[in-house]
Amino acid sequence: MPHADRPANLHDLRQAGWRSKTVKQEMRDNFLRMLKSGTELYPGIVGYDSTVIPEINLALLAGHDMLFLGEKGQGKSRLMRLLARFLDEAIPYLDDPRIPLHDDPLRPITKVGRELVQAVDPRQVPIAWWPRDQRYAERLAPGTKFADIIGEIDPAKLAGGVSMADEDALHFGLIPRMHRGIFAMNEIPELDELVQVGLFNILEERDVQIRGYPVKFDIDVLILFSANPATYNRSGKVIPQLKDRVGALIQTHYPLDRELGIEIMEQEAGLDLDGEFPVLVPPFMKEIVEQITICARKSKFVDQASGVSARFSIANYRTMVASARHRGVRLGERPAVPRISDLGHLFSSSLGKLELDLMGSHQMSERQVLEAIQAEAIKTVFDEYVTRHGLDEIVDVFGKGVKIEVGDLLPSQHYAERLRRVPKAWEKAFEVNPSEDLAVRASCMEFVLAGLYSADRISRSARHGRITYELR
């Protein structure tokens, strides 16, 4: 309904033929309409088309409250927020300051609301409209108190003579105030048990009980939860009755292959690689950054119960591009091209994002773990390229006493000058990303050198931010 045509009083609303729906009916109807029209249902969500998305669709059609179960960085919060797009653009409510929530004009649940629509001329009952973007509320479980999301007895009202069993004695929390909307609770296992009991009652009876005094009215709200499997499945973290009342459990996951991970990484990084200081990222550098995350998710040194977020890849990708752009501006190279030496700066964006397995890390520092994971990722990607291109001739070059120095602030011309002595052998290296651009060729060169080192074919020494490769 256009904004200008929206009724402003109860009489006009009735005359306009507006009909009440529960929030789940409303979302189901809008979902079916969008599904039939071919509208993109979950914009920005990658890699879930055949796994997670069908389960969410069925939960919407079934009218279920949902729990999104998955490790950090799997898009749980984004998916929950996206569900708000299935709400109407706006819905009417009784615009009276005495009503503490957005009461349905045709089906009010508060005492004040019922009295208002029954005792007052409908033309004198004001109606306002609640927009879609205000009908979603989210809360993080740690530190959340009962009063925050359920409610509390208002002492001032008791002092005024209101009975504790009366609805007017309550100060409502976030969930009752989200009547006719969506409420999401992140990290449900970290929620205090008393609050979990309150949620259980809302899920089961759709009423509010505060300090033993039940207020019987039908709260209409879609409730969403998120949790990490390691804590959700731990005995005693979530009360069984609450688990039993959640209609659908949606299991999320990390990208099933590296290509999807790269797509997510580039999408979420949101970088402009053009402009005054452009950056050209070779495919193998993208593959290495995502492979670092994949290796971290499999590493015995990392606590896998905690997970390795997609934000790990995103932050590292941004840092790598920033390092290349920094060099490009300083040395006047356009476009700037990321190299292996730029990965030396990933510690700043990686440290703190991994939780070490204290048993598996054998007292290794986080930096040492990251170095091992980086080396493994480079070797994995390099082996794939070697299979296609074969680089044995380059190893023979080092047998002639050649040493090659690299560094993130060395100009690409430096690399070209070093290779003039052995052009034929190094042409093999440039097959990984064919280009005549010196910056691209420098990136290829560093990739091959780092790969040969990871394969134990040559040695490496570092000094003052520069790395020298030579035969062992």
Helices and strands as residue ranges (DSSP letters): G 3-5, H 10-15, H 23-37, H 52-62, E 66-69, H 76-82, G 83-86, E 90-94, H 111-119, G 122-124, E 127-131, G 132-134, E 136-140, H 146-149, E 151-153, H 155-159, G 167-169, E 170-172, H 174-177, E 181-186, G 188-190, H 193-205, E 208-210, E 213-215, E 221-227, H 229-232, H 240-245, E 248-251, H 258-269, H 283-298, H 310-331, G 340-345, H 346-350, H 366-389, H 392-398, E 404-406, H 412-419, H 423-427, G 429-432, H 438-454, E 459-463, E 466-470
